[in-house]
């Protein structure tokens, strides 16, 4: 099997219960529990910010502007998978649009994320199906290959492995290794619950206890000058 022209048919997917543990948790709160350095680069954004993303990574590594393996991935991916298309950050060609996204939705896929461009942006913005991309262009793609499927990919600043749990919302994307997922989900959900209590205090009583601000200023060495 030659590097650069490889298709891996099978890989281990996490249990659905483990994936579902992240449903409803904001990406920001998950990233907060990962040292605040784990999110995908902010250049990747949702075409429809209302569409939440949760699924299992099905990775594709393609040459800039080429979607040959993307088409094969649409047929091979399983319900609940997220097609992760690493395209070197290229802005030259769109890799998919309304037709491919509609087909992905019809097959029960969880979403599409592309380190590159899409087209039919208005149609995608109206679909109840999450598509994330770096940009929009009407220029269509090549279909020449080579490429790799279901091997680790470099995607917008992070490494994504096949089988990683992908979570996305209007803030962005994060990829989670299954071996760390259970503990991370518990911590992120507890952190989110704490933030919800803070918001309740602000909305109902106008209260938000913040002693840490003055404590940190004192620790750093700030002085107040009249």
N, C-alpha and C positions, 0 to 999 in steps of 0.2 A: 504494500500500500504506500503510494508515494506521498510525501509531505506536500501540501498544496493542492492535492486532489483527493481528499479523503472524506468519506461519509460514514459516520458511525451510526448504525441503526438503533442500538439500544444503549441506554444509560440508566442509572439508578435515580428514580424520582422519590422525593420525600413523601411520607404519608399525607393524605389529604387533610387529616386532622391537624397535623403540624403546620401545613400551609394556612389553614383556616384560623389558626391562633393569631394571625396578624390582621385579620379582617377588622376594619374600623379603627385601627391604630394609625394616627398620622405619621407620615414618613419622617417628619421633623422629630417626633418623639422617639422613633426608632434610632435615628441618627444621633440623638442626644445620648443614647446609651452605648454608642459606638465611638465615643471620643469626639463626636462632631466632625469626623473626617471621612465618613464612609459613603456619602451620597454620590450619585453620578453627577458629573459636571453640569452646572446650571445651564449650559448651552442646549441641553436636551429638554424639550418642553412638551406638554400635552396639547394636541390639536383640539381636544374637547376637555377643558379643565374639570367638567362635572363628572367625567367617566373615571371611576376608581379602578386601579389595576392590582390584581393579586393572582399570581400563578407561578409556574415552574419554568425555569429558563431552558429554552431549546435554542442552542447557539448556532449562528452562521457567521463565518468569516469570509467576506467577499472582497474582490478588488474594487477600487473606487468606481462608483457608477454602474456596477454590474449586479443584476438580480437573478441570475440563472439558478443559483442554489436556493435563493429565497422562494422561487416557484416550487422547487422540490420540497422545501421545508413545509410549505402550505399543505402538501399531501401527506407528509410523514409525521408531522406534529400531532400530538394527542389532545383531546379535550382537556382544558386546564393549563395547557402550555402557553408560554409567552415566547414568541419568536424574537430573539435577540440578534439583530443584524449589525455586525461590526463592519463599517464601511470606511474606515480610516478618517472619519470626519469630513468626507468629501461633500462639497456643496455643488458639484457640477451636474448631477443627474438625480432625478427622482427615482426612488426604488420601489414605490408602490403608491396606489391611490385608492379611489373608491371601490373599484372592482376587486382588487386583491384583499382589501380590508373586509369587504362584505363576504367574500368567500371564507376568510379566516373566521369571521363571526359565525357563519353558517355551520362551520365544522366544530364549533364549541371551543375554539381557542380563547385564551384569556386576554390576549392583547398583542401588540406589536411595538417594539422599541427599536429605533434606527439611529445609528451614529452617522446620519446623513440626511438626505432630503426626501420629501414626499410631494405629491401633487393632489389636485382635487381637494384643496384645503378646506373650502367651505363645506363640502359634503362630509368630510371627516369631522368637522366641528359640530355637525348636527347628528352624528351617529352615536348611539349608545354602545360604543366599543372603543376601548382605549388605544390610541395610537400616539406614540411619542416620537419626535424627530428633532433634528438640528435646524431644519429650515424647509423652505418650499421653493420649488422650481418647476416650470412646465416641461423642462427638458426630460425626455424619456431615457430609460436605462439601456445599457448594453446587456447582452445575454451570451457571453463568451466563456465565463469561468476564468481561471480556476477557482478554487475555494475549498473551505473545509466546513464540515457540519458536525456539531456535537463534540467539539473540543474546546478547551478554554480560550476565551477571546479577551482582547483588550478593548474596552468599551468606554469611551468618554471619561478616561481618568481612573477607571477601576478594572479589575479582572473579574469576569463573570464565567463561572463554570456551568456546564450542563447540569441541571438539577438544582441549581441555586433557587432560592425563593425570591421572586421579584415583587416588590411592593411599590406602587405609584399613586400619587394624588396630584393636586394642583400645584404643590410645591416642587415636585420632582420625583426621582427614583432612587431606590436602594436595592442592593442585592445581598442576600443573606445565605451564608453557608448552613446547610441543614444541621450539622453537628453542633452549631451554636444557637440554633433557632429557638428551642424551647425556653431556655433561660432568658434569652433576649426578649422574647415575646412577653414573658412574665414581667420583666423589669420595665419594658416600654409601656405595657398596659397600666402598671401601677403608677408610672410617671405621668401618663396621660390622665389618669383619675385624679392625681394631685393638681394638675393644671385645671381640670374641670371644677374642682373645689375653689381654686383661686378665682376663676371667672364668676362662679356663683357669688362669692363674697363681694366682688366688684359690682356685679349687676344688682344685687339685692340690698347690699349695705354700704356700698362705696368704700369697701375696706380691702386693703392689700398689704398686710404686714411685710415690711421690707427692711429689717434691721441689718441685713447683710450689706446693704449699700454703704452705710456709715462705717460699719466694721471694716469693710474692704478699703474705704478711703483712708481710714486711720492706719491700717496696716501698711498701705502703700506710702503714707507719709504726707498726705495732703494737709494743707493749712487753709483755714477760712480767713479771708481778709475783708474787713468792712470798707 
